[in-house]
Structures are given as C-alpha cells and as structure tokens.
Amino acid sequence: MGSPSPHLNLSFKVLLIGDSAVGKSSLLHTFISASLHDLSPTIGVDFKIKQLTVGGKRLKLTIWDTAGQERFRSLTSSYYRGAQGIILVYDVTRRETFANLLDVWANEVELYLTDQDCVKMLVGNKVDRESERVVSREDGIALANKLGSLFFECSAKTRENVEKCFEELAIKIMEVPSFLEERSSLVKRSILRQKQEGQAQQSGGCCS
C-alpha cells in the first residue's frame, strides 16, 4: 500500500494539563475562536474540537482541557487513554506552576499515559506579562529537554504563538508512523462498515 491520501481525514486526541489558573482554558479558547472572554475555572474536564489543514492534510483535533485542582485529579486520569499529544502548561509569572510540571504532572503522565509514542509539548503561557516573569526561556528549554518534549512560549491574551504551538504539535504527531497507520486502518474499517450496511439495506427489502 502507498502512503495515506493527502485528503484522508485524520483525528487526534490532545490533552492540556498543568496547575489551575496557568491559562489552559484561555489557550484553548484562543486557538478555537477569535475572541477571548473571561473564563471560569474548568470543572473536571472540558473538550473542544478544531478542524485545520496542516501540511496538506485535513485534521480534526479533539482537545481535552483538564482541571488543575487536586480534587479533580482522579476524574482526569482516564482521559490520558489514547492521547496522541499532551501539552504541559505553566505560567511564566508563577514559579511553582513550573516546578509542579516536573514534581506532579510529569509523574502523572508517566503513570497514566497509554501510548509511549505520544508527543509532548511544554508551553510557558502569559509571556505578555514580561515584567512579572520569574521563569526564563532558558529554564523552559532545559525542562523541555529533560522531559523530551517540544517547547513554546505563548500568550493567550495577545495570541502570540498559540496557533503555532497547536499546529507544530499536530505536525509532530503526524510524523509518528504508528498514529498514521492506526488512523488509516480506522478510516478503512469505517468505509467498509458503511458499504456493508448499505448492501444489507439494499438486499433487505420487505414485502407487506
């Protein structure tokens, strides 16, 4: 068989994780829509779907936004299942949110992640507040290297790098052969099932 058709619709699951109030929901809403309004804290889990074209391929990203509060942690463990991409978010103006990525969230990823090919990305949010920054870009790059992840700094408020980070993640996910093969076989099975159902309906005429 040849490579997947450029018109093949690919669907990937991406998870946003990190401490409460680092701006996970804001990043997601900025990526999904043109406006950013005041957002209340995520209760448990929320998700949004975004369709985009990257590298000539049509993609559907289902992006799961998880609550950072400790009391919701048990609710989110199951959402790691089947994730092809994980974005670990911290606030560049709050050092503890950066430290917790290694102390808390990286351990959780290790514990719950079901696919070792999953692409990880570290994102430092709120770079529009440069005067309040306490986590340097160099610190972020060093942690990303330690975690084996991609690295971006973003601002949900000014939209800086927001689309770029999601698109770059999608590109890297598409470079994982097992994900493309998996999606291709799922699409083929779906088409085959539709054909079989269509044939069954045609041959299943009934007399009154």
Secondary structure by P-SEA (a helix, b strand, c coil): cccccccbbbbbbbbbbbcccccaaaaaaaaaccccccccccccccbbbbbbbcccbbbbbbbbbbbcccccccccccccccccbbbbbbbcccaaaaaaaaacaaaaaacccccccbbbbbbbccccccccccccaaaaaaaaaaacbbbbbbbcccccaaaaaaaaaaaaaaacaaaaaaaaaaaaaaaaaaaaaaaaaaaccccc
